[in-house]
């Protein structure tokens, strides 16, 4: 890690971290985790759509403005030896930059 510059943090692409599968420190590639696309056929989505339908409208109050201006960035670590992936909960930042 190189450190914080203002509200932006820069992290190197590869680093030596502990791999639980190899049970030793190995070189691991670091990337930012991105959530997948939400399914429309999921039971929670269908229940929420049913509650919104018809008269009465929204079940829960809609947010007029967001309270938080940042998100917690999650780092995805992949071991070079065994290709085992681990997630590391990141810290709250405006921007996380991965440098080669």
C-alpha positions as CSV (number, residue, x, y, z in Angstrom):
1,X,0.0,0.0,0.0
2,X,1.3,3.4,-0.8
3,X,-1.1,5.5,1.3
4,X,-3.9,8.0,1.3
5,X,-3.7,11.2,-0.8
6,X,-6.6,13.4,0.2
7,X,-9.7,11.3,-0.2
8,X,-8.0,8.9,-2.7
9,X,-6.0,5.8,-1.8
10,X,-3.5,4.0,-4.1
11,X,-2.8,0.3,-3.7
12,X,-0.2,-1.8,-5.6
13,X,-1.5,-4.6,-7.9
14,X,0.5,-7.4,-6.3
15,X,1.4,-7.9,-2.7
16,X,2.6,-10.6,-0.3
17,X,-0.3,-11.7,1.8
18,X,-1.3,-14.7,3.8
19,X,-3.1,-17.5,1.9
20,X,-5.2,-19.8,4.2
21,X,-5.2,-22.6,1.6
22,X,-1.4,-22.6,1.1
23,X,-1.0,-21.8,4.9
24,X,1.9,-19.4,4.1
25,X,2.5,-15.9,2.7
26,X,2.4,-15.8,-1.1
27,X,2.2,-13.2,-3.8
28,X,-1.4,-12.2,-4.4
29,X,-3.0,-10.0,-7.0
30,X,-5.3,-7.4,-5.6
31,X,-8.5,-6.2,-7.4
32,X,-11.6,-4.3,-6.3
33,X,-14.7,-6.4,-5.8
34,X,-17.7,-5.5,-7.9
35,X,-21.2,-6.9,-7.0
36,X,-23.0,-8.8,-9.7
37,X,-26.3,-8.0,-11.4
38,X,-29.4,-8.5,-9.2
39,X,-31.9,-11.1,-10.3
40,X,-35.4,-10.0,-11.1
41,X,-36.7,-13.5,-10.3
42,X,-35.4,-13.5,-6.7
43,X,-38.1,-14.0,-4.1
44,X,-37.3,-10.7,-2.3
45,X,-37.6,-8.7,-5.5
46,X,-40.9,-10.2,-6.4
47,X,-42.3,-9.6,-2.9
48,X,-41.2,-6.0,-3.0
49,X,-42.8,-5.5,-6.5
50,X,-46.0,-7.0,-5.2
51,X,-46.1,-4.6,-2.2
52,X,-45.6,-1.6,-4.5
53,X,-48.3,-2.7,-7.0
54,X,-51.8,-1.2,-6.9
55,X,-53.2,1.5,-4.6
56,X,-51.1,2.6,-1.6
57,X,-47.8,2.8,-3.4
58,X,-44.5,2.4,-1.8
59,X,-44.3,0.1,1.2
60,X,-41.2,1.9,2.7
61,X,-40.4,5.6,2.5
62,X,-38.3,6.5,-0.5
63,X,-34.9,8.1,0.3
64,X,-34.9,11.8,-0.8
65,X,-31.1,12.2,-0.3
66,X,-28.3,9.8,0.5
67,X,-26.7,10.2,3.9
68,X,-23.3,8.8,3.0
69,X,-21.0,10.1,0.3
70,X,-18.5,7.2,0.3
71,X,-18.7,3.4,0.1
72,X,-16.7,0.7,1.8
73,X,-14.4,-0.7,-0.9
74,X,-13.9,-4.5,-0.7
75,X,-10.6,-6.0,-1.9
76,X,-10.4,-9.3,-3.7
77,X,-7.1,-11.2,-3.2
78,X,-6.2,-14.0,-5.5
79,X,-3.2,-16.3,-4.7
80,X,-0.7,-16.8,-7.6
81,X,0.1,-20.4,-6.5
82,X,-3.2,-22.0,-5.8
83,X,-5.7,-19.4,-7.4
84,X,-7.6,-19.3,-4.0
85,X,-9.6,-16.1,-3.6
86,X,-10.2,-14.2,-0.4
87,X,-12.1,-11.0,0.4
88,X,-10.8,-8.3,2.6
89,X,-13.2,-5.7,3.9
90,X,-11.9,-2.4,3.0
91,X,-12.2,1.0,4.5
92,X,-14.5,3.9,3.7
93,X,-13.0,5.9,0.8
94,X,-14.1,8.1,-2.0
95,X,-11.8,6.5,-4.5
96,X,-9.6,3.4,-4.5
97,X,-6.9,3.3,-7.2
98,X,-4.9,0.2,-8.1
99,X,-1.5,1.0,-9.6
100,X,0.8,-1.5,-11.4
